[in-house]
Amino acid sequence: MKAIINRDFLRLFLYESEIEGNYVEIDEECLIPFNEGDEVEILKELPIGAFAEDQKSYVVFNPRNNESVTLAECFLEFSY
């Protein structure tokens, strides 16, 4: 199943080991860009509350960087 990103946004991605106390250094490698209109492949559907508090979430494959990431349903548009 495929979906379309419905707005431009950056997703912050950090490994727990990168967080030192209250200090986090962020560089471009920590930011995953998503652009409105990008098509992503849905790999897995997560139930409400599993990732986002009040909505379903989806593990998607982003072909732009060849990685998977979990996104809340509000960032996706589906064509059934």
N, CA, C and O of each residue as an XYZ file, in Angstrom:
320
protein
N       0.848     -1.164      0.000
C       0.000      0.000      0.000
C       0.904      1.240      0.000
O       1.984      1.237      0.591
N       0.452      2.270     -0.657
C       1.218      3.513     -0.753
C       0.403      4.661     -0.182
O      -0.823      4.589     -0.089
N       1.110      5.725      0.200
C       0.475      6.943      0.707
C       1.286      8.134      0.211
O       2.420      7.991     -0.246
N       0.679      9.302      0.311
C       1.320     10.547     -0.101
C       1.525     11.418      1.138
O       0.623     11.547      1.966
N       2.701     12.011      1.262
C       2.974     12.964      2.334
C       2.121     14.205      2.073
O       2.139     14.739      0.964
N       1.379     14.669      3.070
C       0.428     15.758      2.831
C       0.934     17.145      3.251
O       0.186     18.118      3.157
N       2.179     17.255      3.708
C       2.778     18.558      4.042
C       4.292     18.407      4.168
O       4.795     17.312      4.419
N       5.003     19.496      3.996
C       6.451     19.488      4.179
C       6.762     19.459      5.679
O       6.143     20.176      6.465
N       7.727     18.621      6.060
C       8.180     18.625      7.447
C       9.533     17.923      7.555
O       9.948     17.201      6.648
N      10.205     18.149      8.670
C      11.445     17.465      8.998
C      11.184     16.565     10.193
O      10.540     16.983     11.156
N      11.666     15.359     10.143
C      11.531     14.403     11.254
C      12.880     14.312     11.931
O      13.885     14.036     11.275
N      12.919     14.538     13.235
C      14.146     14.449     14.011
C      14.365     13.007     14.427
O      13.459     12.370     14.962
N      15.562     12.488     14.185
C      15.884     11.109     14.531
C      17.164     11.095     15.352
O      18.212     11.543     14.888
N      17.076     10.582     16.565
C      18.235     10.485     17.445
C      18.324      9.088     18.039
O      17.307      8.461     18.338
N      19.547      8.609     18.204
C      19.782      7.397     18.981
C      19.916      7.815     20.435
O      20.441      8.891     20.723
N      19.454      6.987     21.347
C      19.533      7.320     22.766
C      20.967      7.606     23.190
O      21.201      8.446     24.058
N      21.924      6.917     22.588
C      23.332      7.116     22.931
C      23.842      8.504     22.536
O      24.893      8.932     23.012
N      23.108      9.211     21.670
C      23.518     10.548     21.248
C      23.074     11.632     22.233
O      23.458     12.793     22.094
N      22.280     11.259     23.211
C      21.776     12.213     24.195
C      22.653     12.122     25.429
O      22.739     11.072     26.065
N      23.298     13.221     25.763
C      24.194     13.261     26.919
C      23.616     14.217     27.957
O      23.711     15.434     27.803
N      23.019     13.670     29.013
C      22.395     14.511     30.030
C      21.267     15.317     29.421
O      20.331     14.753     28.854
N      21.349     16.612     29.533
C      20.348     17.500     28.949
C      20.830     18.120     27.659
O      20.227     19.079     27.178
N      21.897     17.602     27.087
C      22.506     18.190     25.897
C      22.375     17.242     24.706
O      22.673     16.052     24.801
N      21.926     17.796     23.594
C      21.835     17.028     22.353
C      22.394     17.897     21.236
O      21.983     19.043     21.059
N      23.328     17.341     20.494
C      23.857     18.055     19.332
C      23.148     17.532     18.092
O      23.151     16.329     17.828
N      22.543     18.432     17.339
C      21.786     18.044     16.155
C      22.502     18.544     14.915
O      22.880     19.712     14.824
N      22.680     17.644     13.966
C      23.230     18.047     12.675
C      22.280     17.580     11.579
O      21.242     16.984     11.866
N      22.628     17.844     10.341
C      21.729     17.512      9.226
C      21.418     16.028      9.133
O      20.356     15.654      8.635
N      22.321     15.172      9.601
C      22.089     13.735      9.535
C      20.956     13.298     10.455
O      20.397     12.216     10.277
N      20.609     14.131     11.443
C      19.528     13.822     12.385
C      18.153     14.192     11.823
O      17.130     13.797     12.383
N      18.123     14.937     10.734
C      16.870     15.433     10.178
C      16.505     14.671      8.910
O      17.295     14.598      7.969
N      15.322     14.114      8.895
C      14.839     13.386      7.726
C      13.787     14.261      7.052
O      12.722     14.490      7.625
N      14.068     14.754      5.841
C      13.096     15.631      5.180
C      11.976     14.832      4.501
O      12.212     13.789      3.891
N      10.772     15.349      4.625
C       9.624     14.829      3.896
C       8.987     16.010      3.185
O       8.801     17.072      3.779
N       8.658     15.830      1.932
C       8.067     16.906      1.141
C       6.646     16.554      0.731
O       6.345     15.409      0.396
N       5.786     17.548      0.765
C       4.414     17.362      0.327
C       4.407     16.771     -1.075
O       5.100     17.260     -1.967
N       3.629     15.727     -1.261
C       3.533     15.076     -2.565
C       4.437     13.867     -2.729
O       4.265     13.093     -3.670
N       5.412     13.688     -1.816
C       6.275     12.499     -1.885
C       5.439     11.247     -1.661
O       4.577     11.220     -0.783
N       5.692     10.227     -2.444
C       5.019      8.947     -2.262
C       5.875      8.060     -1.371
O       7.086      7.957     -1.568
N       5.252      7.426     -0.401
C       5.941      6.496      0.491
C       5.199      5.173      0.492
O       3.990      5.125      0.266
N       5.921      4.117      0.743
C       5.325      2.785      0.831
C       5.021      2.469      2.289
O       5.876      2.641      3.158
N       3.809      2.009      2.554
C       3.406      1.612      3.905
C       3.927      0.211      4.159
O       3.589     -0.722      3.430
N       4.749      0.056      5.187
C       5.295     -1.251      5.538
C       4.487     -1.944      6.628
O       4.378     -3.170      6.658
N       3.917     -1.127      7.532
C       3.185     -1.695      8.660
C       2.240     -0.650      9.241
O       2.583      0.530      9.314
N       1.065     -1.078      9.650
C       0.100     -0.208     10.325
C       0.168     -0.461     11.826
O       0.187     -1.611     12.264
N       0.205      0.611     12.613
C       0.244      0.498     14.069
C      -1.082      0.991     14.646
O      -1.659      1.946     14.126
N      -1.567      0.367     15.697
C      -2.858      0.774     16.262
C      -2.787      2.147     16.939
O      -1.707      2.642     17.263
N      -3.938      2.734     17.139
C      -4.035      4.029     17.825
C      -3.318      3.933     19.172
O      -3.531      2.995     19.940
N      -2.478      4.910     19.438
C      -1.765      4.964     20.706
C      -0.426      4.250     20.743
O       0.347      4.450     21.680
N      -0.133      3.428     19.758
C       1.140      2.711     19.758
C       2.324      3.640     19.512
O       3.422      3.387     20.009
N       2.114      4.710     18.753
C       3.155      5.697     18.479
C       2.615      7.097     18.715
O       3.178      7.857     19.503
N       1.543      7.438     18.049
C       0.872      8.737     18.239
C      -0.314      8.521     19.165
O      -1.024      7.522     19.051
N      -0.524      9.439     20.064
C      -1.493      9.254     21.143
C      -2.920      8.979     20.687
O      -3.546      8.045     21.188
N      -3.453      9.765     19.752
C      -4.866      9.661     19.404
C      -5.128      9.245     17.960
O      -6.207      9.509     17.429
N      -4.171      8.610     17.331
C      -4.362      8.237     15.927
C      -3.497      7.036     15.562
O      -2.543      6.692     16.259
N      -3.861      6.415     14.451
C      -3.043      5.324     13.934
C      -1.704      5.892     13.480
O      -1.570      7.091     13.234
N      -0.737      5.024     13.376
C       0.568      5.393     12.839
C       0.981      4.330     11.836
O       0.425      3.233     11.793
N       1.957      4.682     11.042
C       2.409      3.786      9.988
C       3.926      3.797      9.906
O       4.560      4.847     10.003
N       4.495      2.618      9.727
C       5.908      2.516      9.400
C       5.971      2.637      7.887
O       5.359      1.848      7.168
N       6.713      3.630      7.406
C       6.779      3.882      5.971
C       8.218      3.791      5.494
O       9.157      4.030      6.253
N       8.375      3.443      4.231
C       9.685      3.431      3.581
C       9.815      4.717      2.781
O       8.997      5.005      1.907
N      10.838      5.475      3.086
C      11.095      6.730      2.390
C      12.144      6.490      1.313
O      13.317      6.311      1.642
N      11.761      6.481      0.031
C      12.718      6.188     -1.033
C      13.792      7.269     -1.192
O      14.833      7.026     -1.802
N      13.541      8.449     -0.649
C      14.513      9.544     -0.751
C      15.812      9.206     -0.017
O      16.898      9.536     -0.493
N      15.700      8.541      1.159
C      16.905      8.192      1.908
C      17.030      6.692      2.182
O      17.923      6.265      2.914
N      16.132      5.893      1.592
C      16.155      4.435      1.721
C      16.098      3.965      3.166
O      16.785      3.014      3.540
N      15.282      4.627      3.978
C      15.111      4.233      5.367
C      13.632      4.154      5.703
O      12.794      4.768      5.042
N      13.326      3.391      6.738
C      11.948      3.351      7.213
C      11.836      4.225      8.460
O      12.800      4.403      9.204
N      10.643      4.760      8.666
C      10.380      5.647      9.796
C       8.899      5.536     10.145
O       8.077      5.235      9.280
N       8.561      5.776     11.404
C       7.172      5.745     11.827
C       6.595      7.149     11.782
O       7.184      8.096     12.302
N       5.431      7.268     11.150
C       4.752      8.555     11.029
C       3.315      8.429     11.521
O       2.671      7.396     11.341
N       2.828      9.488     12.139
C       1.417      9.544     12.537
C       0.551      9.706     11.289
O       0.988     10.262     10.281
N      -0.658      9.222     11.375
C      -1.603      9.242     10.256
C      -1.843     10.651      9.715
O      -2.109     10.811      8.524
N      -1.755     11.677     10.568
C      -2.048     13.049     10.143
C      -1.077     13.577      9.088
O      -1.368     14.589      8.451
N       0.056     12.929      8.888
C       1.032     13.357      7.882
C       0.850     12.657      6.538
O       1.577     12.933      5.584
N      -0.120     11.755      6.469
C      -0.284     10.929      5.268
C      -1.661     11.113      4.646
O      -2.645     11.379      5.337
N      -1.707     10.966      3.336
C      -2.953     10.982      2.592
C      -3.033      9.672      1.825
O      -2.076      9.266      1.165
N      -4.167      9.023      1.915
C      -4.335      7.716      1.283
C      -5.305      7.832      0.114
O      -6.294      8.563      0.176
N      -5.004      7.101     -0.947
C      -5.944      7.014     -2.066
C      -6.415      5.560     -2.132
O      -5.691      4.684     -2.606
N      -7.605      5.321     -1.663
C      -8.119      3.948     -1.575
C      -8.703      3.492     -2.873
O      -9.180      2.362     -2.973
